[in-house]
């Protein structure tokens, strides 16, 4: 399949008989012919030569005149050419009621209306899944073919756990194992980060992280990301790690992230957890104008048979489904635009008849009714494959032995058919090489400073808290300033009056649905302005929430509260964090309520305070 997709280009697959011959070992082949003619005989003979006992010829009822005679002739031809017969429904849809939708999908693929479909429409409505009893009734004259069909079906047993994935071994330092190489690079990097000596607390963090990385055998993954970052910096490409990787002291020592563990309260369990046993996920941003250099370096370094980008499955939403179905049914574009405007882009229910009534449309029109009905059926179904913004899958053995690789629309890129959720389910390791336009802006700014002012800076040496810059920010003069340029952010800036970088971190975090739903914004503002006292029932809570005046604004703080104040293990706290992401995990944090509230009460907190804390954490799931 990979070979055929490379030849055919995006959306096509071109294979010939020679390709079948090269890959015939261990495979079964089924020829699905129209008629028992000379062409069919030649193909059956060739199939028998290539596949031997694995060659089969399909008997399929097409519901045309003299159908039974055609099946008899195909059966006789198969016997003459020593090819076994099987029966098949040549299925296109699972339920007979889906026939109309299948024809509309054919129109969408062919770019025509239902009136123009003509002979491209299936001539019979029989291409749906049938019960075993029905198949035995239809093909009662061919018991051996029926038996072989059942035999092949029994052989089609597969579990995703059978996929033997191995991450490529990284030989960064000759003579050293990946773990030993990672440890050497981490300690060398730590020495560079702390010229006056690595603080003992940081050294303890690095030792603990390295031990967990060794236990989970993740060292090659860290070496890969380190190699990519090192290549980018050798070419003068600005890059920066972000996301949960910022909780890692090893990532800081390797130069992947810039969050100093000596100045920050890191939670490595958010990044890698022994209890969760999921692959780490390090996101690295690169200048968007030069990210392609990094992507091509990955392909060249690991080989195009061992590296590919993940896919992104683009699914139908309400508006797109109605547009595609409506065009296929021949509805006018202005009508489709008017109907689509009645619902939001993310509407789950789709466009309904009440929306057509509001536009004074003739709701008895059969095509309009059918368009609305079929469009709702399509919502959530895959439309096409796109490429992930930068998530690479790398393998030690050939990647195309696990999944087909196909060319992407962009030149010199290739993707696999699985998306990032598939990769997560399979526990494959993914390396994210993402593009950030603001890094390109920073690069141009740094170059201009060097050219016109003679000031040479990089990301690590930019003055952290320039007074004039923060004065501008306090005035909300931030149009075009990354992260704080939205109207909501500009409205909040004069209230928070940021003077330090951490104030900006709070500013960005607080203008989100979670803190707003959890009633965290106003208490924080009142306390910051001195209009409300800050009360910490215990010293443990003050250690966790002291920097945010007793209000949990970050998911790491939510995890810390669960660990320090409710007795959660780090792994359980990470499960709590994951439950906050309700777009992936249904139920939000509610299943953790009893454990959190009960744990806090058992440690001396009042039930009222414990309930209020849970309500705030529950807001993260909004």
C-alpha positions in Angstrom: 0.0 0.0 0.0 2.8 2.4 0.8 4.4 1.7 -2.6 1.1 2.2 -4.4 0.4 5.5 -2.5 3.8 6.9 -3.3 3.2 6.2 -7.0 -0.3 7.4 -7.1 0.2 10.6 -5.0 -2.3 12.0 -2.5 -5.6 10.2 -2.5 -4.6 7.5 -5.0 -2.9 4.1 -5.0 -1.3 2.6 -8.1 -0.3 -1.1 -7.9 0.3 -3.7 -10.7 0.6 -7.4 -11.0 4.3 -7.2 -10.4 3.8 -5.6 -7.1 1.4 -8.4 -6.1 4.0 -10.9 -7.1 6.6 -9.2 -4.9 4.4 -9.3 -1.8 2.3 -12.4 -2.3 3.9 -14.5 0.4 1.5 -15.3 3.3 -1.4 -13.3 1.7 -4.9 -14.4 0.4 -6.2 -12.8 -2.8 -9.8 -12.5 -3.9 -10.8 -11.6 -7.4 -14.2 -9.8 -7.7 -15.1 -10.1 -11.4 -18.1 -8.7 -13.3 -18.5 -11.5 -15.9 -17.0 -14.9 -16.6 -15.2 -13.7 -19.8 -11.7 -14.1 -21.3 -10.3 -11.2 -19.2 -11.6 -12.8 -16.0 -10.0 -16.1 -17.0 -6.6 -14.5 -17.6 -6.7 -12.7 -14.3 -7.8 -15.9 -12.4 -5.0 -17.9 -14.0 -2.4 -15.2 -13.0 -3.8 -15.0 -9.5 -3.5 -18.8 -9.1 0.2 -18.6 -10.3 1.0 -15.9 -7.8 -0.9 -17.0 -4.7 -1.4 -20.8 -5.2 -4.0 -22.0 -2.7 -4.4 -18.5 -1.5 -6.1 -17.4 -4.7 -9.9 -17.0 -4.6 -12.7 -15.9 -6.9 -15.7 -14.1 -5.5 -19.3 -15.1 -6.3 -21.5 -12.0 -5.8 -25.2 -11.5 -6.7 -25.6 -8.2 -8.6 -29.4 -8.5 -8.9 -29.2 -8.3 -12.7 -30.9 -10.5 -15.4 -29.5 -14.0 -15.6 -27.6 -13.5 -12.3 -27.7 -17.2 -11.4 -26.3 -18.2 -14.8 -23.5 -15.7 -14.3 -22.6 -17.2 -10.9 -22.6 -20.7 -12.4 -20.3 -19.6 -15.2 -17.9 -17.9 -12.7 -17.9 -21.1 -10.6 -17.1 -23.2 -13.6 -14.3 -20.8 -14.7 -12.8 -20.9 -11.2 -12.7 -24.8 -11.3 -11.0 -24.7 -14.7 -8.3 -22.3 -13.5 -7.8 -24.1 -10.1 -9.0 -21.1 -8.1 -11.2 -21.6 -5.1 -14.5 -19.7 -4.8 -15.9 -17.7 -1.9 -19.1 -15.7 -1.6 -19.3 -12.0 -0.8 -21.9 -9.3 -0.6 -19.4 -6.7 -2.0 -20.6 -4.5 0.9 -20.6 -0.7 0.7 -22.8 0.1 3.7 -23.9 -1.8 6.8 -27.7 -1.1 6.7 -30.0 -1.1 3.7 -31.4 2.2 4.9 -28.0 3.8 4.2 -28.3 3.3 0.4 -29.5 6.9 -0.2 -26.6 8.3 1.9 -24.2 6.1 -0.1 -25.4 7.5 -3.3 -25.1 11.1 -2.0 -21.5 10.3 -0.8 -20.8 9.0 -4.4 -22.0 12.4 -5.7 -19.8 14.2 -3.3 -16.8 12.1 -4.4 -17.6 12.5 -8.1 -18.4 16.3 -7.8 -21.8 16.0 -9.3 -25.5 16.2 -8.4 -27.8 13.2 -7.9 -29.4 14.0 -11.2 -26.1 13.8 -13.0 -24.9 10.6 -11.3 -26.2 8.3 -14.1 -24.5 4.9 -14.5 -22.2 5.7 -11.6 -25.1 4.9 -9.3 -25.3 1.3 -8.0 -27.9 -0.5 -9.9 -29.2 -2.6 -7.0 -29.7 -1.8 -3.3 -28.1 -5.1 -2.1 -24.6 -3.9 -1.1 -25.3 -4.0 2.6 -24.2 -6.5 5.3 -26.4 -9.5 5.4 -27.0 -12.1 8.1 -25.3 -15.5 8.0 -28.7 -17.1 7.4 -29.5 -14.8 4.5 -26.1 -15.5 2.9 -26.7 -19.3 3.2 -30.1 -18.8 1.6 -28.8 -16.7 -1.3 -25.8 -19.0 -2.0 -27.3 -22.4 -1.1 -26.0 -23.8 -4.4 -22.4 -23.1 -3.4 -21.8 -24.8 0.0 -18.0 -25.1 -0.5 -17.7 -21.4 -1.3 -19.8 -20.6 1.8 -17.5 -22.8 4.0 -14.4 -21.1 2.6 -15.8 -17.7 3.3 -16.4 -18.6 7.0 -12.9 -20.1 7.1 -11.4 -16.8 5.9 -13.5 -14.8 8.3 -12.3 -17.0 11.2 -8.7 -16.3 10.1 -9.3 -12.5 10.2 -8.5 -12.2 13.9 -6.3 -9.3 15.0 -5.6 -7.3 18.1 -3.8 -3.9 18.2 -1.6 -5.4 21.0 0.0 -7.6 18.3 1.7 -4.5 16.8 5.4 -4.8 17.9 6.4 -1.1 18.0 10.0 -0.3 18.9 11.4 3.2 19.2 14.7 3.8 17.3 17.8 3.3 19.3 19.7 6.6 19.6 23.5 6.3 19.4 24.2 9.8 20.5 27.5 8.9 22.3 29.4 5.9 20.9 30.0 3.1 23.3 27.2 4.2 25.7 23.7 2.9 26.1 20.8 5.4 25.5 20.3 5.7 29.3 24.0 6.3 30.0 24.2 8.8 27.2 21.1 10.7 28.5 22.6 10.8 32.0 25.9 12.2 30.8 24.1 14.9 28.7 21.8 15.8 31.5 24.5 16.3 34.0 26.7 18.2 31.5 23.8 20.4 30.6 23.0 21.0 34.3 26.6 22.1 34.9 26.2 24.6 32.1 22.8 25.8 33.4 24.3 26.3 36.9 28.0 27.5 36.5 28.3 28.0 40.3 27.1 24.4 41.0 23.9 22.5 40.6 21.6 23.2 43.6 21.0 20.0 45.6 17.2 20.2 45.2 17.6 20.4 41.4 20.2 17.5 41.5 17.6 15.4 43.5 15.0 16.2 40.8 17.3 15.1 38.0 18.2 11.9 39.8 14.6 11.0 40.4 13.6 11.8 36.8 16.5 9.8 35.3 15.5 6.8 37.5 11.9 6.9 36.3 13.1 7.4 32.7 15.3 4.3 33.0 12.4 2.3 34.5 10.1 3.2 31.6 12.9 2.9 29.0 12.2 6.4 27.6 15.9 7.5 27.2 15.9 7.2 23.4 12.9 9.5 23.1 14.6 12.2 25.2 17.8 11.8 23.1 15.7 12.2 19.9 14.2 15.5 21.1 17.6 16.7 22.3 19.1 15.9 18.8 16.4 17.8 17.0 16.8 20.9 19.3 20.5 20.7 18.9 20.2 20.6 15.1 17.9 23.6 15.1 20.1 25.7 17.3 23.2 24.8 15.2 21.3 26.3 12.2 20.4 29.4 14.2 16.7 28.4 14.3 14.9 29.7 17.4 13.1 26.8 19.3 11.5 26.3 22.6 9.9 23.3 24.4 6.6 23.8 26.1 3.6 22.0 27.5 3.9 19.4 30.2 7.6 18.9 29.3 8.2 22.2 31.2 7.7 20.2 34.4 10.9 18.3 33.7 14.3 19.2 35.2 16.0 16.8 32.7 14.4 18.7 29.8 15.7 22.0 31.3 19.2 20.5 31.6 19.1 19.3 28.0 18.2 22.7 26.8 14.8 21.6 25.5 12.8 23.9 27.9 13.7 27.1 29.8 11.7 26.6 33.0 14.3 26.7 35.8 13.4 24.0 38.4 15.3 26.0 41.0 12.8 28.9 40.6 9.6 26.9 39.8 7.5 24.3 41.5 7.7 21.5 39.0 5.5 18.4 38.9 7.2 15.7 36.9 4.2 13.4 37.3 2.2 15.7 35.0 4.9 14.9 32.3 5.8 11.3 32.9 4.0 9.0 35.4 5.0 5.4 36.4 1.3 4.7 37.2 0.0 6.0 33.9 2.8 4.4 31.9 2.1 6.5 28.8 4.7 7.8 26.5 6.0 11.3 27.2 4.8 14.1 25.0 7.3 16.9 24.3 6.1 19.8 22.2 8.9 21.9 20.6 8.0 25.1 18.8 10.2 26.3 15.9 10.3 29.5 13.8 7.4 28.9 11.4 9.4 30.1 8.4 12.2 27.6 9.1 10.4 24.7 10.6 10.5 22.8 7.3 14.3 22.6 7.6 13.8 20.7 10.9 11.2 18.4 9.4 13.3 17.5 6.4 16.3 16.8 8.7 14.1 14.3 10.7 13.2 12.6 7.4 16.9 12.5 6.3 18.2 11.4 9.7 15.8 8.6 10.4 14.8 7.6 6.8 11.5 7.9 5.0 10.8 4.2 5.7 11.1 4.9 9.5 9.5 8.4 9.9 6.2 10.0 9.0 3.8 12.6 10.3 0.6 11.6 12.0 -2.7 12.3 10.2 -5.5 14.4 11.4 -9.0 13.0 10.7 -11.2 15.9 9.4 -14.8 15.1 10.4 -18.0 16.5 9.2 -19.5 19.2 11.3 -23.1 20.6 10.9 -22.4 23.3 8.3 -20.0 21.3 6.2 -22.3 18.3 6.1 -25.2 20.4 5.0 -23.2 22.1 2.3 -21.8 18.8 0.8 -25.2 17.0 1.0 -27.1 20.0 -0.3 -24.8 20.4 -3.3 -25.2 16.7 -4.1 -29.0 17.0 -4.0 -28.9 20.1 -6.3 -30.0 22.7 -3.7 -28.9 26.3 -4.6 -25.8 27.8 -2.9 -27.6 30.8 -1.5 -30.1 28.5 0.2 -27.4 26.4 1.7 -25.6 29.5 3.0 -28.7 30.8 4.6 -29.4 27.4 6.3 -25.8 27.0 7.5 -25.8 30.4 9.1 -28.6 29.3 11.5 -26.3 27.1 13.6 -22.8 27.4 15.1 -19.9 25.6 13.5 -19.8 23.1 16.4 -23.5 22.4 16.7 -24.0 18.7 17.5 -27.7 18.5 16.4 -27.0 19.9 13.0 -29.5 22.1 10.9 -33.1 21.2 11.8 -36.4 21.8 10.2 -37.2 24.6 12.7 -34.3 26.5 11.1 -35.8 26.1 7.7 -39.2 27.3 9.1 -37.5 30.4 10.5 -36.3 31.2 7.0 -39.9 30.7 5.6 -38.7 27.9 3.4 -41.1 25.3 1.9 -40.6 22.5 4.5 -42.6 20.0 2.5 -40.0 20.0 -0.2 -38.6 16.4 -0.4 -35.1 17.5 -1.3 -34.9 19.9 1.5 -36.1 17.3 4.0 -33.6 14.7 2.7 -30.8 17.2 2.8 -31.4 18.0 6.5 -31.9 14.4 7.4 -28.8 13.1 5.6 -26.6 16.0 6.8 -27.4 15.1 10.4 -26.4 11.5 9.7 -23.1 12.7 8.4 -22.1 14.9 11.4 -19.1 13.3 13.1 -18.2 11.0 10.2 -14.7 11.3 8.7 -14.5 13.5 5.6 -10.8 13.4 4.6 -7.3 13.0 6.1 -5.1 15.9 6.7 -1.6 16.1 8.2 -0.9 16.8 11.9 0.8 20.1 12.5 4.1 18.4 13.3 3.7 15.1 15.2 6.3 12.6 14.0 6.2 8.8 14.6 9.6 7.2 14.5 10.4 3.5 14.4 13.4 1.2 14.6 12.0 -1.2 12.1 10.2 -0.2 8.9 7.2 2.0 9.7 5.3 0.8 6.7 5.3 -2.7 8.2 2.9 -1.3 10.9 0.8 1.2 8.9 0.7 2.5 5.3 2.6 5.7 4.5 1.3 8.1 1.9 2.5 11.4 0.4 1.1 14.5 1.9 -0.2 17.5 -0.1 3.0 19.4 0.7 6.1 18.5 -1.2 8.5 16.1 0.4 6.2 15.3 3.3 4.6 11.9 4.1 1.9 10.9 6.6 0.5 7.7 8.1 -3.2 7.0 8.2 -3.4 7.1 12.1 -4.2 10.3 14.0 -2.7 11.4 17.3 -5.5 9.7 19.3 -4.7 6.4 17.6 -1.0 6.9 18.4 -1.9 7.5 22.1 -4.1 4.4 22.2 -1.2 2.3 20.8 1.2 3.9 23.2 3.6 4.9 20.4 6.0 7.7 21.1 5.3 10.9 19.1 7.8 13.8 18.6 6.0 17.1 18.0 7.9 19.7 15.8 5.5 22.6 15.8 5.6 26.0 14.1 5.1 29.3 15.9 4.9 32.5 14.0 5.9 34.6 17.1 9.3 32.9 17.2 9.8 34.1 13.6 8.9 37.6 14.8 11.3 37.3 17.7 14.0 36.2 15.3 13.5 39.3 13.1 13.4 41.5 16.2 16.7 40.1 17.5 18.3 40.5 14.1 17.1 44.2 13.9 18.6 44.9 17.4 21.9 43.4 16.3 22.0 45.3 13.0 20.8 48.7 14.1 21.7 48.9 17.9 24.6 46.5 18.2 22.7 44.6 20.9 23.1 40.9 20.7 20.5 38.9 22.5 18.9 35.4 22.3 15.9 33.8 24.1 18.0 33.1 27.2 19.5 36.6 27.5 16.4 38.8 26.8 16.0 41.1 29.9 13.3 39.3 31.9 11.3 42.2 33.4 11.9 45.5 31.5 10.1 48.3 33.3 9.1 50.3 30.2 7.7 47.1 28.6 5.6 46.4 31.7 4.4 50.0 31.9 3.1 49.5 28.3 1.4 46.3 29.3 -0.3 47.9 32.3 -1.8 50.5 29.9 -3.2 47.5 27.8 -1.3 48.8 24.9 -0.8 45.3 23.7 -2.3 45.0 20.2 -0.1 42.5 18.4 1.6 41.3 21.6 1.5 37.5 21.7 -0.9 35.9 24.2 -2.2 39.2 25.7 -3.7 40.9 22.6 -7.3 39.7 22.8 -10.0 42.0 24.1 -10.5 39.9 27.2 -6.8 40.0 28.0 -6.6 43.8 27.3 -9.6 44.4 29.7 -7.9 42.4 32.5 -4.4 43.9 32.2 -5.2 47.3 33.9 -6.9 45.3 36.8 -4.0 42.9 37.4 -1.3 45.6 36.7 1.5 43.1 36.0 5.0 44.1 37.1 6.7 40.7 36.8 6.8 37.8 34.4 4.9 35.7 36.8 2.1 38.3 36.9 1.8 37.8 33.1 1.6 34.0 33.7 -1.3 34.6 36.1 -2.9 37.1 33.6 -2.9 34.6 30.8 -4.1 31.7 33.0 -7.0 33.7 34.6 -8.7 34.7 31.4 -9.9 31.2 30.6 -13.3 29.3 31.1 -11.9 27.2 34.0 -11.1 29.9 36.5 -14.2 31.9 35.5 -16.5 28.9 36.0 -14.7 28.0 39.2 -15.3 31.5 40.7 -11.5 32.1 41.0 -11.2 35.4 39.1 -12.9 37.9 41.4 -11.5 36.4 44.7 -8.0 36.6 43.2 -8.5 40.3 42.0 -10.0 41.3 45.4 -7.0 39.8 47.2 -4.5 41.3 44.9 -6.0 44.7 45.4 -6.0 44.2 49.2 -9.8 44.3 49.5 -10.1 40.7 50.8 -7.8 39.0 53.3 -5.9 35.9 52.2 -6.5 32.9 54.6 -4.6 29.6 54.5 -6.0 27.0 56.9 -2.7 25.1 56.9 0.9 25.8 56.0 0.7 23.0 53.3 -1.9 25.0 51.5 0.1 28.2 51.7 3.1 26.4 50.2 0.9 25.3 47.2 -1.2 28.4 46.7 0.8 31.2 48.2 2.0 32.7 44.9 -1.6 32.9 43.6 -3.1 34.3 46.9 -4.9 31.1 47.9 -6.6 30.6 44.5 -5.7 27.5 42.3 -5.2 28.9 38.9 -3.0 26.2 37.3 -3.5 22.5 36.8 -0.2 21.8 38.6 -1.6 23.6 41.6 -4.7 21.5 41.5 -2.5 18.4 41.5 -0.5 19.8 44.4 -3.6 20.5 46.4 -4.8 16.9 45.9 -1.4 15.5 46.9 -0.6 17.8 49.9 -4.1 18.4 51.3 -6.1 15.3 50.3 -3.6 12.5 50.3 -3.6 11.7 46.6 -0.5 9.9 45.2 1.2 11.7 42.4 -0.3 9.2 39.9 -3.8 9.8 41.2 -3.3 13.5 41.1 -2.3 13.2 37.4 -5.5 11.2 36.8 -7.4 14.2 38.3 -5.6 16.5 35.9 -6.5 14.4 33.0 -10.1 14.3 34.1 -10.2 18.1 34.0 -10.0 17.8 30.2 -13.6 17.0 29.7 -13.3 17.2 25.9 -11.5 13.8 26.1 -12.7 12.3 29.4 -16.4 12.4 30.1 -17.6 13.1 33.6 -15.1 15.8 34.4 -13.6 15.7 38.0 -16.9 14.6 39.6 -15.7 11.0 40.2 -12.9 12.3 42.4 -15.2 14.4 44.6 -15.5 11.9 47.5 -11.8 11.2 47.7 -10.8 14.8 47.5 -13.4 16.2 50.0 -13.0 13.2 52.3 -9.2 13.4 52.2 -9.2 17.2 53.0 -11.7 16.7 55.9 -9.6 13.9 57.3 -6.6 16.3 57.3 -8.3 19.0 59.3 -10.0 21.1 56.7 -13.6 22.1 57.3 -16.2 20.4 55.0 -17.3 23.8 53.7 -13.7 24.7 52.7 -13.2 21.3 51.1 -16.4 21.6 49.1 -15.4 25.1 47.9 -11.9 23.8 46.9 -13.5 21.0 44.9 -15.9 23.5 43.2 -12.9 25.5 42.1 -11.1 22.4 40.7 -14.3 21.4 39.0 -14.2 24.7 37.1 -11.1 23.5 35.3 -13.3 21.0 33.4 -15.5 23.7 32.0 
